[in-house]
Amino acid sequence: MVRTLALDCNKKIGQEVKLCGWVNTRRDHGKLIFIDLRDRSGIIQTVADQGTKEVRPEFVIEIEGQVARRPKELVNQKLETGEVEVKAKTIKILNQAQTLPFPIDTPGLDIEEELRLKYRYLDLRRPRLTANLKLRHKVVNFARNWLDKEGFTEIETPILTKATPEGARDFLVPSRLQPGKFYALPQSPQQYKQLLMVAGFEKYYQIARCLRDEELRSDRQLEFTQFDLEMSFVTQDEILDVVERMFCAIVENFSQKKIFKKPFPKLTYNEVIKKYNSDKPDLRADKNDKKTLAFLWVCDFPMYEWDKTEKRWNSMHHPFTMPKLEHLKYLETEDLGRIKAQAYDLVCNGYELASGSIRIVDPAIQEKIFTAMGYKKEEVQAKFGHLLTAFKYGAPPMGGMAPSVDRFVMLLADEENIREVIAFPVSSSGQTAVMDAPSKVDEKTLKELKIKIK
């Protein structure tokens, strides 16, 4: 007999079915035993006799029986299968389960983080987390289809790439074939997507995995996922329009929340700092109102910010951002703090959801940007020569954005930490879930990589 999912039993009243899944709960009532069986589609009640004493919660079982309609007074409105049940004829134990280290029928937010992540595969059985990951899947799948209809091409870019300064520390990977040299894991596909515009693709996207070795917090992980976008022959307003329409469509299809204002309000960086003293303000009147999504565009960011420790100018977004045309003249002066960039963020309820900019495609301007940041010509050529060379072969005007999948789904799911919408997140101390990385490497492997630990 072919397996039937719990939810499909609604359409099979009077038919014989085979169910496979986990024992969600077991209830003994006299000579009858009620087993709620859980599978990926939901939960269904099964009724068996006392020949199933050994069956316990979270056992993996197979049940064969007949689907029957429940009496009206016993209908369970809380279950999608609440109008039916399965009269079990045979129950087969496929695998047993030890007592779980914590309950999974609660939200679980009061359970120690370290314990939850150690047994994350059990934590994910929790209905709240299961729902979050299914929501994430639906949002990403919808975005893919939406971007495809808008004429975008999905292209994968390399995970092993070159270490370049993009605002955070790189994760480095030693090369076995070229001892002493290192790959870097991508902080973003920034340079590759610009090269794809030079190649002529015009509208690129990727559900991109990015990695940055930076401090962790409730809305930041060492690795994260973004809707990475890049377009040729576009203005800033056209880019904002694409992202705004996509976000509105996602909210409309997957949330009961209301959008505070459409079109999204737009303020400059100077305006939000003056009015809210923050570049990611929360526009909601009631900051605890989870039914409202207050989107806001923040534009005209400073091109540079002063690093007091290093005593140098760093790019506020990244060094590939185009300054406002009327501010190019300041690149020749020491007054770099006056330069505004063609850069923009999407903010929602106090979180930065996306960051983007119009890009530099003129090699001369790009070199001036690097020079202003204190890079020597030899250093620029070594780190960015490939990009400057590409710009000499007909680079189109381009711009893009990279909305965060994690933060957006976190808001849609009413969570306060992105760990709750990621399958296997790292802990607040940087330890990976279940596998407990980083970990030590044996001497043989280190020797092959020509690495010595001091």
Residue pairs with C-beta under 8 A, 6 or more apart in sequence:
1 16
1 17
1 18
1 64
2 18
3 18
3 19
3 20
4 12
4 17
4 18
4 19
5 19
5 39
5 40
5 41
6 19
6 21
6 37
6 38
6 39
6 41
6 42
6 43
6 44
6 81
7 41
7 42
7 44
7 80
7 81
8 41
9 17
9 19
9 44
9 67
9 81
9 84
9 86
10 80
10 81
10 83
10 84
12 67
13 67
13 68
13 69
13 84
14 66
14 67
14 68
15 66
15 67
16 64
16 65
16 66
17 64
17 65
17 66
17 67
17 86
18 62
18 63
18 64
19 37
19 39
19 44
19 46
19 62
19 63
19 64
19 65
19 86
20 39
20 60
20 61
20 62
20 63
20 94
21 37
21 38
21 39
21 60
21 61
22 37
22 38
22 39
22 58
22 59
22 60
22 61
22 97
22 125
23 35
23 36
23 37
23 38
23 55
23 56
23 57
23 58
23 59
23 61
24 36
24 37
24 38
24 43
24 57
25 35
25 36
25 57
26 33
26 34
26 35
26 36
26 55
26 56
26 57
27 33
27 34
27 35
28 34
31 49
31 50
32 47
32 48
32 49
32 50
33 47
33 48
33 49
33 50
33 52
33 55
34 45
34 46
34 47
34 48
35 45
35 46
35 47
35 48
35 52
35 55
35 61
35 63
35 88
35 91
36 43
36 44
36 45
36 46
37 43
37 44
37 45
37 46
37 61
37 63
37 86
42 79
42 80
42 81
43 79
43 81
44 79
44 81
44 84
44 85
44 86
45 70
45 76
45 79
45 81
45 85
45 86
46 63
46 65
46 85
46 86
46 87
46 88
47 85
47 86
47 87
47 88
48 63
48 88
48 91
51 91
52 88
52 91
54 93
55 61
55 91
55 93
56 96
56 97
57 97
57 100
58 97
58 100
58 125
59 93
59 95
59 96
59 97
60 93
60 94
60 95
60 96
60 97
61 91
61 92
61 93
61 94
62 91
62 92
62 94
63 86
63 88
63 90
63 91
63 92
64 88
64 89
64 90
65 86
65 87
65 88
65 89
65 90
66 86
66 87
66 89
67 84
67 85
67 86
68 84
68 85
68 86
68 87
69 83
69 84
70 76
70 82
70 83
70 84
70 85
75 82
75 83
76 82
100 119
100 122
101 115
101 119
101 122
102 108
102 111
102 115
102 116
102 119
102 122
102 123
104 122
104 123
104 125
104 126
105 126
105 127
106 126
107 126
107 128
108 116
108 123
108 126
108 128
108 129
113 419
113 427
113 428
114 427
114 431
116 123
117 123
117 425
117 427
117 431
117 433
117 434
118 433
118 434
118 436
119 434
120 423
120 424
120 433
120 434
121 434
123 129
124 130
124 133
124 423
128 420
129 420
131 413
132 409
132 413
132 415
132 420
132 421
133 421
133 423
135 254
135 409
135 412
135 413
135 421
136 405
136 409
136 421
138 254
139 250
139 254
139 405
139 408
139 409
139 412
140 207
140 405
142 249
142 250
142 253
142 254
143 207
143 227
143 246
143 250
144 154
144 207
146 246
146 249
146 250
147 154
147 205
147 227
147 229
147 246
148 154
150 203
150 242
151 203
152 203
152 204
152 205
152 229
153 201
153 203
153 204
153 205
154 204
154 205
154 206
154 207
155 196
155 201
155 204
155 205
155 206
156 206
157 186
157 189
157 192
157 193
157 196
157 206
157 208
158 186
158 192
159 185
159 186
159 209
160 173
160 183
160 185
161 183
161 184
161 185
161 186
161 192
162 183
162 184
162 383
163 170
163 172
163 182
163 183
163 184
164 184
164 191
164 383
164 384
165 319
165 383
166 187
166 188
166 190
166 318
166 319
167 187
167 212
167 314
167 315
167 317
167 318
168 187
168 212
168 213
168 214
169 212
169 213
169 214
170 184
170 185
170 187
170 212
170 213
171 184
171 185
171 211
171 212
171 213
171 222
172 182
172 183
172 184
172 185
173 182
173 183
173 184
173 185
174 181
174 182
174 183
174 449
174 450
174 451
175 181
175 182
175 183
175 449
176 448
176 449
179 449
179 450
180 450
185 211
186 192
186 208
186 209
186 210
186 211
187 210
187 211
187 212
188 208
188 210
188 226
188 228
188 402
189 206
189 208
189 210
189 228
190 318
190 320
191 320
191 386
191 387
193 204
193 206
193 228
193 230
193 400
194 230
194 320
194 359
194 387
194 390
194 395
194 398
195 387
195 390
196 204
196 230
197 204
197 230
197 231
197 232
197 359
197 395
197 396
197 398
198 390
198 391
198 393
198 394
198 395
198 396
201 232
202 231
202 232
202 233
202 396
203 230
203 231
203 232
204 228
204 229
204 230
204 231
204 400
205 227
205 228
205 229
205 230
206 228
207 225
207 226
207 227
207 228
207 405
208 225
208 226
208 227
208 228
208 402
209 223
209 224
209 225
210 223
210 224
210 225
210 226
211 222
211 223
211 224
212 222
212 224
213 222
214 220
214 222
216 222
216 426
216 428
216 429
216 430
218 416
218 417
218 418
219 351
219 406
219 407
219 410
219 417
219 418
220 418
221 406
221 418
221 419
221 422
221 425
221 426
222 426
222 430
223 426
224 404
224 405
224 406
224 418
225 404
225 405
225 406
226 354
226 402
226 403
226 404
226 405
227 246
227 354
227 402
227 403
227 405
228 400
228 402
229 239
229 242
229 243
229 356
229 400
229 401
229 402
229 403
230 398
230 399
230 400
231 238
231 239
231 242
231 398
231 399
231 400
232 396
232 397
232 398
233 396
233 397
233 398
234 397
234 398
234 399
235 358
235 399
236 299
236 342
236 344
236 358
236 399
239 344
239 356
239 399
239 400
239 401
240 264
240 266
240 297
240 344
243 346
243 354
243 356
243 401
243 403
244 263
244 264
244 295
247 295
247 346
247 353
247 403
247 408
248 259
248 262
250 408
250 412
251 257
251 259
251 293
251 412
254 412
255 293
255 412
256 291
257 290
257 291
257 292
257 293
257 412
258 291
258 292
258 293
259 292
259 293
259 295
260 283
260 284
260 292
260 293
260 294
260 295
261 283
261 294
261 295
264 295
264 296
264 297
264 346
265 283
265 295
265 296
265 297
266 296
266 297
266 299
267 275
267 296
267 297
267 298
267 299
268 298
268 299
268 300
269 279
269 298
269 299
269 300
269 301
269 302
269 340
270 300
272 278
272 279
272 281
272 296
272 298
273 279
275 281
278 350
279 298
279 301
279 345
279 347
279 352
280 298
280 345
280 347
280 350
280 351
280 352
281 296
281 347
281 350
282 294
282 349
282 350
283 294
283 296
284 292
284 294
284 349
287 350
290 414
292 349
293 348
293 349
293 411
294 348
294 349
295 346
295 347
295 348
295 353
296 346
296 347
296 348
297 344
297 345
297 346
297 347
298 344
298 345
298 346
298 347
299 343
299 344
300 324
300 340
300 341
300 342
300 343
300 344
301 316
301 317
301 340
301 341
301 343
301 344
301 345
302 316
302 337
302 339
302 340
302 341
303 315
303 316
303 321
303 323
303 327
303 336
303 339
303 340
303 341
303 343
304 313
304 314
304 315
304 316
304 336
304 337
304 339
304 372
304 373
305 313
305 314
305 315
305 316
306 312
306 313
306 314
306 337
307 313
307 314
312 373
312 374
313 336
313 337
313 372
313 373
313 374
314 373
315 321
315 369
315 373
316 341
316 343
317 341
317 343
317 355
317 357
318 357
319 366
319 369
319 370
319 373
320 357
320 359
320 360
320 366
320 387
321 341
321 342
321 343
321 357
321 358
321 359
321 360
322 341
322 342
322 357
322 358
322 359
322 360
322 365
323 330
323 331
323 339
323 340
323 341
323 342
323 365
323 369
324 339
324 340
324 341
324 342
327 338
327 339
327 340
328 365
330 336
330 338
330 339
331 339
331 365
331 368
331 369
331 372
332 368
336 372
341 357
342 357
342 358
342 399
343 355
343 356
343 357
343 358
344 355
344 356
344 357
344 401
345 352
345 353
345 354
345 355
345 356
346 352
346 353
346 354
346 355
346 401
346 403
347 353
348 408
348 411
349 411
351 407
351 411
352 404
352 407
353 403
353 404
353 407
353 408
353 411
354 401
354 402
354 403
354 404
355 401
355 402
356 399
356 400
356 401
356 402
357 399
357 400
358 397
358 398
358 399
359 398
359 399
359 400
360 366
360 369
361 391
361 395
361 396
361 397
361 398
362 391
363 388
363 391
363 392
366 384
366 387
366 388
366 391
367 377
367 380
367 388
370 380
370 384
371 377
371 380
375 383
380 388
381 388
406 418
406 421
406 422
407 418
409 421
410 416
410 417
410 418
410 420
410 421
413 420
413 421
415 421
418 425
419 425
424 432
424 433
424 434
425 433
426 432
426 433
427 433
430 438
431 437
431 438
432 438
446 452
446 453
